[in-house]
Amino acid sequence: PTFDSAENVNVNGRTTLKTKSRWEGNRLVTEGTQTVATQSGEITATVREVRTVGEEGLLVVETTRTSSGNPSTTKQVYRRKDA
């Protein structure tokens, strides 16, 4: 992937994810569309993912997916496992 607003395309089976990533200060923002091919047709959702380094060096990833006008947001926090 690139982080300079160039488009990235990832295909995994019936799912195609097209995204562009950019830096906004200390936040890495990725936005795009996810399309899933089904027997009934395509299902498309918009995706926005914001990555930051939070307190104590924790990686925070907030993802919002919007399909049929209904947004759903999840927030994940990752802690580095000490070896």
C-alpha positions as CSV (number, residue, x, y, z in Angstrom):
1,P,0.0,0.0,0.0
2,T,0.9,3.6,-0.4
3,F,0.3,6.5,1.9
4,D,0.3,9.4,-0.6
5,S,-3.3,9.3,-1.7
6,A,-2.6,6.9,-4.6
7,E,-5.4,4.2,-5.0
8,N,-4.7,0.7,-3.8
9,V,-6.8,-2.2,-5.0
10,N,-7.0,-5.5,-3.1
11,V,-9.0,-8.5,-4.3
12,N,-9.8,-11.4,-2.0
13,G,-12.2,-13.9,-3.6
14,R,-15.5,-12.1,-4.2
15,T,-14.4,-9.0,-2.3
16,T,-12.7,-6.0,-3.8
17,L,-11.4,-3.2,-1.6
18,K,-10.3,0.1,-3.3
19,T,-8.7,2.6,-0.9
20,K,-6.6,5.7,-0.7
21,S,-4.5,6.5,2.4
22,R,-3.0,9.8,3.5
23,W,-1.5,11.4,6.6
24,E,-3.5,14.0,8.5
25,G,-1.0,15.2,11.1
26,N,-0.2,12.1,13.2
27,R,-3.3,10.2,12.0
28,L,-3.2,7.7,9.1
29,V,-6.5,7.9,7.3
30,T,-7.7,5.3,4.8
31,E,-10.9,5.7,2.9
32,G,-12.5,3.8,0.0
33,T,-15.1,1.3,-1.0
34,Q,-15.6,-2.4,-0.4
35,T,-17.6,-4.4,-3.0
36,V,-18.7,-8.0,-2.5
37,A,-20.0,-9.9,-5.5
38,T,-23.0,-12.2,-4.6
39,Q,-25.4,-14.3,-6.6
40,S,-28.0,-11.5,-6.1
41,G,-25.6,-8.7,-7.2
42,E,-23.0,-6.5,-5.7
43,I,-23.0,-5.1,-2.2
44,T,-21.0,-2.0,-1.7
45,A,-20.0,-0.2,1.4
46,T,-17.8,2.8,2.1
47,V,-14.9,2.4,4.5
48,R,-13.0,4.9,6.6
49,E,-10.2,3.8,8.9
50,V,-8.2,6.1,11.2
51,R,-5.0,4.9,12.9
52,T,-3.4,6.7,15.7
53,V,-0.9,6.0,18.4
54,G,-2.7,6.6,21.7
55,E,-1.7,6.7,25.3
56,E,1.2,4.5,26.4
57,G,2.1,3.8,22.7
58,L,-1.1,1.8,22.0
59,L,-2.2,1.5,18.4
60,V,-5.8,2.7,18.0
61,V,-7.8,1.8,14.9
62,E,-11.3,3.2,14.4
63,T,-13.2,1.8,11.4
64,T,-16.5,3.1,10.1
65,R,-18.3,1.1,7.4
66,T,-21.4,2.5,5.8
67,S,-23.8,0.4,3.8
68,S,-27.3,1.4,2.7
69,G,-26.8,4.7,4.6
70,N,-26.3,2.9,7.9
71,P,-22.8,3.6,9.5
72,S,-21.2,1.1,11.9
73,T,-18.1,2.1,13.8
74,T,-15.7,-0.2,15.7
75,K,-12.7,0.9,17.7
76,Q,-9.8,-1.5,18.3
77,V,-6.8,-1.0,20.6
78,Y,-3.6,-3.0,20.1
79,R,-0.9,-3.4,22.7
80,R,2.5,-4.7,21.6
81,K,3.3,-8.1,23.2
82,D,6.7,-8.1,24.9
83,A,8.9,-10.9,23.7
